[in-house]
Amino acid sequence: MKAVVKELVKVLPLGGAALAIYDEFQSKQIERKIKRLEEFYTNLSATVNAVKDKINEEYISKDDFLDVFEEATKYVVSERQEEKDIFSKTY
């Protein structure tokens, strides 16, 4: 899809300017997602340290847990509203 958009923009008048704006938008979007991921990991680490004596280590060692963790991470990175991020505040 991204390649199609870029090719379409090239043939339109002012396509180069539009392409530069699109690339800048993509870059800023990536920066925001990286920031969300860093905040998530920082807050998750603090939360895990606060409850580490209650963690079921057998459960977190299973592949199912890794799948759930990956999905949660994808959600956090994509979520724009901080109040929906369950780890935006440490417990």
TIMI-2910 file (N, C-alpha, C, CB; in pm, 1 decimal, decimal comma, always signed):
<rs>
+----------+----------+----------+----------+----------+----------+----------+----------+----------+----------+----------+----------+------+
!      n_x !      n_y !      n_z !     ca_x !     ca_y !     ca_z !      c_x !      c_y !      c_z !     cb_x !     cb_y !     cb_z ! resn !
+----------+----------+----------+----------+----------+----------+----------+----------+----------+----------+----------+----------+------+
!    +83,1 !   -119,6 !     +0,0 !     +0,0 !     +0,0 !     +0,0 !    +86,9 !   +125,0 !     +0,0 !    -94,2 !     +0,3 !   +121,1 !  Met !
!   +188,6 !   +128,5 !    +84,4 !   +277,1 !   +244,6 !    +92,9 !   +343,3 !   +271,7 !    -41,8 !   +384,0 !   +223,2 !   +201,5 !  Lys !
!   +386,4 !   +167,9 !   -110,3 !   +450,8 !   +183,2 !   -240,7 !   +352,8 !   +238,2 !   -342,5 !   +507,5 !    +49,4 !   -289,1 !  Ala !
!   +229,0 !   +194,9 !   -337,9 !   +126,7 !   +242,9 !   -430,9 !   +102,0 !   +391,7 !   -408,5 !     -4,9 !   +162,9 !   -414,0 !  Val !
!    +91,8 !   +431,6 !   -282,3 !    +70,2 !   +572,7 !   -249,4 !   +186,7 !   +656,2 !   -300,2 !    +52,7 !   +591,8 !    -96,9 !  Val !
!   +309,2 !   +609,7 !   -277,5 !   +426,7 !   +683,9 !   -323,1 !   +428,1 !   +699,2 !   -474,5 !   +554,1 !   +614,4 !   -276,9 !  Lys !
!   +396,3 !   +594,0 !   -546,2 !   +394,0 !   +600,7 !   -692,2 !   +284,1 !   +694,4 !   -741,1 !   +374,3 !   +460,9 !   -751,7 !  Glu !
!   +168,2 !   +690,5 !   -677,3 !    +58,3 !   +778,1 !   -714,4 !    +95,6 !   +924,2 !   -691,4 !    -67,5 !   +742,2 !   -635,3 !  Leu !
!   +159,1 !   +951,5 !   -580,4 !   +199,1 !  +1087,8 !   -546,9 !   +301,5 !  +1140,9 !   -646,5 !   +255,9 !  +1093,4 !   -405,0 !  Val !
!   +389,4 !  +1055,3 !   -696,8 !   +492,1 !  +1097,5 !   -792,7 !   +432,2 !  +1151,9 !   -922,2 !   +584,3 !   +981,1 !   -824,6 !  Lys !
!   +319,6 !  +1096,9 !   -965,7 !   +260,8 !  +1138,7 !  -1092,3 !   +168,6 !  +1259,5 !  -1078,3 !   +184,6 !  +1024,3 !  -1152,9 !  Val !
!   +129,1 !  +1292,1 !   -958,0 !    +42,7 !  +1407,5 !   -935,6 !   +125,4 !  +1535,9 !   -932,7 !    -36,1 !  +1391,4 !   -804,2 !  Leu !
!    +66,1 !  +1648,6 !   -971,4 !   +136,8 !  +1775,8 !   -957,0 !   +174,8 !  +1797,3 !   -810,5 !    +49,8 !  +1893,6 !  -1008,7 !  Pro !
!   +291,6 !  +1854,0 !   -788,4 !   +345,0 !  +1876,2 !   -653,8 !   +366,5 !  +1744,8 !   -580,0 !   +251,2 !  +1966,0 !   -573,6 !  Leu !
!   +381,6 !  +1637,0 !   -654,6 !   +398,9 !  +1504,6 !   -595,3 !   +519,8 !  +1495,8 !   -503,8 !   +411,1 !  +1401,6 !   -703,6 !  Gly !
!   +629,9 !  +1559,6 !   -543,8 !   +750,3 !  +1554,4 !   -460,3 !   +728,1 !  +1616,0 !   -324,2 !   +864,7 !  +1624,4 !   -529,0 !  Gly !
!   +658,9 !  +1729,0 !   -320,1 !   +629,9 !  +1795,4 !   -192,7 !   +538,3 !  +1708,2 !   -107,2 !   +565,1 !  +1933,7 !   -216,7 !  Ala !
!   +438,8 !  +1650,2 !   -171,0 !   +346,4 !  +1562,6 !    -97,7 !   +420,1 !  +1440,6 !    -43,4 !   +229,6 !  +1518,1 !   -188,8 !  Ala !
!   +513,9 !  +1387,8 !   -121,6 !   +590,5 !  +1271,9 !    -78,1 !   +678,3 !  +1306,8 !    +42,0 !   +676,4 !  +1218,5 !   -193,3 !  Leu !
!   +737,6 !  +1424,5 !    +39,8 !   +820,0 !  +1468,7 !   +152,4 !   +734,9 !  +1483,3 !   +278,7 !   +889,9 !  +1602,4 !   +119,1 !  Ala !
!   +616,0 !  +1537,8 !   +263,1 !   +524,7 !  +1551,9 !   +377,3 !   +485,0 !  +1414,5 !   +429,5 !   +398,7 !  +1632,9 !   +337,6 !  Ile !
!   +456,2 !  +1322,2 !   +339,3 !   +419,2 !  +1185,8 !   +379,1 !   +533,8 !  +1118,7 !   +455,3 !   +381,1 !  +1101,6 !   +254,9 !  Tyr !
!   +656,4 !  +1132,7 !   +403,7 !   +772,1 !  +1072,6 !   +470,9 !   +793,5 !  +1133,7 !   +608,9 !   +898,5 !  +1090,0 !   +385,7 !  Asp !
!   +775,1 !  +1264,9 !   +621,5 !   +789,8 !  +1330,4 !   +751,6 !   +682,2 !  +1281,3 !   +848,0 !   +782,2 !  +1483,9 !   +736,5 !  Glu !
!   +560,5 !  +1267,1 !   +798,2 !   +451,0 !  +1214,7 !   +880,0 !   +484,5 !  +1074,9 !   +931,0 !   +319,6 !  +1212,0 !   +799,4 !  Phe !
!   +533,1 !   +989,0 !   +841,2 !   +570,1 !   +852,4 !   +879,1 !   +678,0 !   +853,8 !   +987,6 !   +619,5 !   +773,8 !   +755,8 !  Gln !
!   +776,8 !   +939,8 !   +971,8 !   +886,5 !   +948,9 !  +1067,5 !   +835,6 !   +990,2 !  +1205,6 !   +992,0 !  +1048,3 !  +1018,2 !  Ser !
!   +748,9 !  +1090,2 !  +1209,3 !   +693,7 !  +1135,8 !  +1337,8 !   +605,8 !  +1028,3 !  +1400,7 !   +612,6 !  +1265,4 !  +1318,9 !  Lys !
!   +533,0 !   +956,1 !  +1318,7 !   +447,9 !   +848,6 !  +1369,4 !   +534,4 !   +739,4 !  +1433,4 !   +360,6 !   +789,3 !  +1255,4 !  Gln !
!   +643,7 !   +705,9 !  +1369,9 !   +735,2 !   +605,5 !  +1424,6 !   +794,9 !   +653,7 !  +1555,3 !   +846,7 !   +573,1 !  +1324,3 !  Ile !
!   +834,0 !   +780,1 !  +1562,5 !   +888,8 !   +836,0 !  +1686,7 !   +788,5 !   +825,2 !  +1800,6 !   +929,3 !   +982,7 !  +1666,5 !  Glu !
!   +662,1 !   +857,6 !  +1773,0 !   +558,8 !   +847,9 !  +1877,4 !   +541,4 !   +704,1 !  +1925,1 !   +424,7 !   +901,9 !  +1825,3 !  Arg !
!   +545,5 !   +610,4 !  +1831,0 !   +529,0 !   +469,7 !  +1868,4 !   +647,5 !   +421,3 !  +1951,6 !   +513,2 !   +382,2 !  +1742,8 !  Lys !
!   +765,9 !   +463,1 !  +1917,6 !   +884,1 !   +425,6 !  +1996,0 !   +873,6 !   +483,0 !  +2136,6 !  +1013,8 !   +474,7 !  +1927,2 !  Ile !
!   +828,6 !   +607,5 !  +2147,6 !   +812,8 !   +669,4 !  +2279,9 !   +710,0 !   +592,3 !  +2362,5 !   +770,1 !   +817,9 !  +2266,3 !  Lys !
!   +596,8 !   +556,1 !  +2300,9 !   +494,9 !   +478,2 !  +2373,3 !   +551,3 !   +344,7 !  +2420,4 !   +371,5 !   +454,4 !  +2284,0 !  Arg !
!   +629,9 !   +279,9 !  +2334,4 !   +688,5 !   +150,7 !  +2370,0 !   +787,2 !   +166,5 !  +2485,6 !   +758,7 !    +87,8 !  +2248,1 !  Leu !
!   +869,5 !   +269,2 !  +2482,4 !   +964,3 !   +293,2 !  +2591,5 !   +891,0 !   +318,8 !  +2722,9 !  +1055,7 !   +412,2 !  +2558,1 !  Glu !
!   +785,9 !   +401,3 !  +2718,2 !   +707,3 !   +429,1 !  +2839,0 !   +640,4 !   +302,0 !  +2890,5 !   +601,0 !   +537,0 !  +2810,8 !  Glu !
!   +588,8 !   +221,2 !  +2799,4 !   +525,2 !    +95,6 !  +2837,8 !   +624,0 !     +5,2 !  +2910,4 !   +468,5 !    +24,0 !  +2714,4 !  Phe !
!   +742,4 !    -13,0 !  +2853,5 !   +842,2 !   -100,4 !  +2915,9 !   +889,0 !    -45,9 !  +3050,3 !   +961,9 !   -118,3 !  +2823,3 !  Tyr !
!   +906,2 !    +83,9 !  +3061,0 !   +948,2 !   +144,5 !  +3188,3 !   +842,5 !   +121,7 !  +3295,4 !   +974,3 !   +295,9 !  +3170,8 !  Thr !
!   +716,3 !   +149,9 !  +3261,2 !   +607,8 !   +133,4 !  +3358,3 !   +579,9 !    -13,2 !  +3388,5 !   +481,1 !   +200,0 !  +3307,1 !  Asn !
!   +591,6 !    -97,8 !  +3288,4 !   +573,1 !   -241,0 !  +3310,4 !   +680,7 !   -294,4 !  +3404,2 !   +575,8 !   -317,4 !  +3176,8 !  Leu !
!   +803,3 !   -251,0 !  +3384,9 !   +913,3 !   -294,8 !  +3471,3 !   +887,4 !   -255,2 !  +3616,7 !  +1046,8 !   -234,8 !  +3422,9 !  Ser !
!   +843,9 !   -132,0 !  +3638,2 !   +813,9 !    -86,0 !  +3773,6 !   +699,6 !   -166,3 !  +3834,4 !   +778,8 !    +63,2 !  +3772,9 !  Ala !
!   +598,5 !   -195,3 !  +3753,0 !   +483,9 !   -272,7 !  +3801,8 !   +525,2 !   -415,4 !  +3837,1 !   +371,7 !   -274,9 !  +3696,5 !  Thr !
!   +604,4 !   -477,2 !  +3750,5 !   +649,9 !   -614,9 !  +3775,3 !   +734,4 !   -619,6 !  +3901,8 !   +730,9 !   -669,1 !  +3654,4 !  Val !
!   +822,6 !   -521,9 !  +3920,6 !   +904,2 !   -518,7 !  +4041,7 !   +819,7 !   -503,5 !  +4167,7 !  +1004,7 !   -405,5 !  +4033,6 !  Asn !
!   +709,7 !   -431,0 !  +4156,9 !   +621,9 !   -410,3 !  +4272,5 !   +545,2 !   -536,5 !  +4310,5 !   +523,9 !   -298,0 !  +4243,8 !  Ala !
!   +520,6 !   -625,2 !  +4214,5 !   +440,3 !   -744,9 !  +4241,8 !   +516,8 !   -874,0 !  +4213,0 !   +312,8 !   -741,9 !  +4159,0 !  Val !
!   +648,7 !   -866,8 !  +4205,8 !   +726,2 !   -983,4 !  +4162,0 !   +706,8 !  -1106,6 !  +4249,4 !   +871,7 !   -948,5 !  +4158,6 !  Lys !
!   +674,6 !  -1087,9 !  +4376,7 !   +653,0 !  -1203,3 !  +4463,1 !   +519,9 !  -1273,3 !  +4435,1 !   +658,7 !  -1160,4 !  +4608,1 !  Asp !
!   +432,8 !  -1210,6 !  +4356,4 !   +302,0 !  -1268,4 !  +4324,5 !   +296,0 !  -1324,8 !  +4181,8 !   +193,4 !  -1163,0 !  +4342,6 !  Lys !
!   +404,4 !  -1316,0 !  +4107,9 !   +404,6 !  -1359,0 !  +3967,8 !   +416,4 !  -1510,9 !  +3958,2 !   +519,8 !  -1291,8 !  +3890,7 !  Ile !
!   +331,9 !  -1567,6 !  +3876,5 !   +334,3 !  -1710,9 !  +3850,8 !   +438,1 !  -1737,0 !  +3740,8 !   +191,6 !  -1764,1 !  +3809,4 !  Asn !
!   +558,5 !  -1774,6 !  +3780,5 !   +667,8 !  -1792,0 !  +3684,9 !   +641,6 !  -1905,1 !  +3585,7 !   +796,9 !  -1818,5 !  +3759,0 !  Glu !
!   +567,6 !  -2005,6 !  +3626,5 !   +534,9 !  -2114,3 !  +3534,2 !   +448,6 !  -2062,4 !  +3419,0 !   +462,0 !  -2228,6 !  +3608,7 !  Glu !
!   +353,0 !  -1976,1 !  +3451,2 !   +264,9 !  -1921,4 !  +3348,0 !   +340,7 !  -1830,7 !  +3250,8 !   +150,2 !  -1843,7 !  +3412,7 !  Tyr !
!   +425,8 !  -1743,1 !  +3302,0 !   +494,8 !  -1648,8 !  +3213,0 !   +603,3 !  -1715,6 !  +3129,9 !   +555,8 !  -1536,3 !  +3293,7 !  Ile !
!   +634,1 !  -1840,3 !  +3158,9 !   +732,8 !  -1914,0 !  +3079,5 !   +670,2 !  -1982,8 !  +2958,0 !   +802,3 !  -2017,5 !  +3166,6 !  Ser !
!   +539,0 !  -1984,6 !  +2951,7 !   +469,1 !  -2054,3 !  +2842,2 !   +461,2 !  -1966,6 !  +2717,0 !   +326,9 !  -2095,5 !  +2886,6 !  Lys !
!   +454,2 !  -2033,0 !  +2602,2 !   +441,5 !  -1962,0 !  +2474,8 !   +314,9 !  -1877,1 !  +2469,4 !   +441,9 !  -2061,2 !  +2359,4 !  Asp !
!   +207,1 !  -1924,6 !  +2531,9 !    +82,4 !  -1848,1 !  +2533,1 !   +102,8 !  -1709,2 !  +2592,4 !    -25,0 !  -1922,9 !  +2611,8 !  Asp !
!   +180,9 !  -1703,7 !  +2697,8 !   +206,8 !  -1574,5 !  +2761,3 !   +279,1 !  -1480,8 !  +2664,2 !   +290,1 !  -1593,1 !  +2890,1 !  Phe !
!   +375,6 !  -1533,2 !  +2591,9 !   +449,1 !  -1450,0 !  +2496,8 !   +356,4 !  -1395,3 !  +2388,1 !   +563,3 !  -1530,3 !  +2433,1 !  Leu !
!   +260,6 !  -1477,0 !  +2345,1 !   +163,2 !  -1430,3 !  +2246,0 !    +77,9 !  -1316,9 !  +2302,5 !    +73,2 !  -1546,5 !  +2200,3 !  Asp !
!    +31,7 !  -1333,3 !  +2425,0 !    -50,1 !  -1230,4 !  +2489,4 !    +32,7 !  -1103,9 !  +2509,9 !   -106,0 !  -1281,2 !  +2624,9 !  Val !
!   +156,4 !  -1120,2 !  +2553,5 !   +244,6 !  -1005,4 !  +2574,9 !   +268,6 !   -930,2 !  +2443,5 !   +379,0 !  -1051,5 !  +2635,6 !  Phe !
!   +290,0 !  -1002,7 !  +2336,3 !   +312,0 !   -939,9 !  +2205,7 !   +188,6 !   -860,7 !  +2162,1 !   +346,9 !  -1046,7 !  +2099,7 !  Glu !
!    +70,4 !   -918,8 !  +2179,3 !    -52,6 !   -849,1 !  +2142,1 !    -73,1 !   -724,2 !  +2228,0 !   -173,2 !   -943,1 !  +2155,8 !  Glu !
!    -44,8 !   -734,9 !  +2357,8 !    -58,3 !   -618,7 !  +2446,3 !    +38,4 !   -508,5 !  +2405,4 !    -33,7 !   -659,0 !  +2592,9 !  Ala !
!   +159,0 !   -547,0 !  +2369,1 !   +258,5 !   -449,1 !  +2325,9 !   +213,9 !   -379,2 !  +2197,9 !   +394,5 !   -516,8 !  +2304,7 !  Thr !
!   +160,7 !   -454,5 !  +2103,1 !   +110,0 !   -394,7 !  +1978,5 !     -2,3 !   -295,3 !  +2008,6 !    +59,2 !   -505,0 !  +1881,7 !  Lys !
!    -89,1 !   -332,3 !  +2102,0 !   -200,4 !   -244,1 !  +2139,0 !   -148,1 !   -114,3 !  +2198,6 !   -294,5 !   -314,1 !  +2238,8 !  Tyr !
!    -53,0 !   -124,2 !  +2290,0 !     +1,7 !     -6,3 !  +2356,2 !    +67,4 !    +86,6 !  +2254,4 !   +103,2 !    -47,3 !  +2464,4 !  Val !
!   +143,9 !    +30,3 !  +2163,6 !   +212,8 !   +111,3 !  +2062,9 !   +112,7 !   +183,0 !  +1973,0 !   +306,4 !    +23,8 !  +1978,2 !  Val !
!     +0,1 !   +120,0 !  +1942,7 !    -99,3 !   +178,0 !  +1853,1 !   -197,6 !   +271,3 !  +1922,3 !   -174,6 !    +69,2 !  +1785,6 !  Ser !
!   -211,6 !   +259,9 !  +2053,1 !   -311,6 !   +337,6 !  +2126,4 !   -265,7 !   +482,6 !  +2142,8 !   -338,7 !   +274,2 !  +2264,4 !  Glu !
!   -349,9 !   +575,6 !  +2101,6 !   -315,6 !   +716,6 !  +2111,5 !   -362,6 !   +779,3 !  +2241,6 !   -374,0 !   +791,6 !  +1995,7 !  Arg !
!   -460,7 !   +721,9 !  +2306,5 !   -514,1 !   +779,8 !  +2429,7 !   -446,3 !   +714,8 !  +2549,3 !   -668,0 !   +762,0 !  +2437,7 !  Gln !
!   -368,3 !   +793,6 !  +2622,1 !   -289,8 !   +741,1 !  +2733,2 !   -375,2 !   +676,4 !  +2840,9 !   -207,9 !   +850,8 !  +2793,8 !  Glu !
!   -495,2 !   +729,1 !  +2864,3 !   -578,4 !   +671,7 !  +2970,0 !   -624,1 !   +530,2 !  +2938,5 !   -698,7 !   +759,1 !  +2993,9 !  Glu !
!   -615,6 !   +487,8 !  +2813,7 !   -648,8 !   +350,8 !  +2776,7 !   -529,9 !   +256,5 !  +2793,6 !   -698,2 !   +346,3 !  +2633,5 !  Lys !
!   -411,4 !   +311,4 !  +2810,9 !   -291,7 !   +231,6 !  +2831,4 !   -288,4 !   +187,5 !  +2976,4 !   -163,3 !   +310,9 !  +2793,9 !  Asp !
!   -308,1 !    +58,2 !  +3000,5 !   -320,0 !     +9,3 !  +3137,8 !   -190,3 !    +21,6 !  +3216,5 !   -364,5 !   -134,4 !  +3137,1 !  Ile !
!    -77,0 !    +39,6 !  +3147,6 !    +49,1 !    +54,7 !  +3218,3 !   +102,6 !   +197,7 !  +3210,1 !   +151,5 !    -42,0 !  +3162,5 !  Phe !
!    +17,6 !   +295,3 !  +3177,5 !    +64,0 !   +432,1 !  +3168,0 !    +96,1 !   +487,5 !  +3306,3 !    -40,2 !   +519,1 !  +3098,4 !  Ser !
!    +37,4 !   +430,5 !  +3407,2 !    +65,8 !   +469,8 !  +3545,0 !   +108,6 !   +344,1 !  +3620,3 !    -59,3 !   +538,2 !  +3613,2 !  Lys !
!   +213,6 !   +355,9 !  +3698,6 !   +257,0 !   +239,5 !  +3774,1 !   +164,0 !   +217,7 !  +3892,0 !   +402,3 !   +255,8 !  +3821,8 !  Thr !
!   +154,5 !    +94,4 !  +3935,5 !    +65,2 !    +57,3 !  +4044,7 !   +135,1 !    +69,0 !  +4177,7 !    +12,9 !    -83,8 !  +4025,7 !  Tyr !
+----------+----------+----------+----------+----------+----------+----------+----------+----------+----------+----------+----------+------+
</rs>
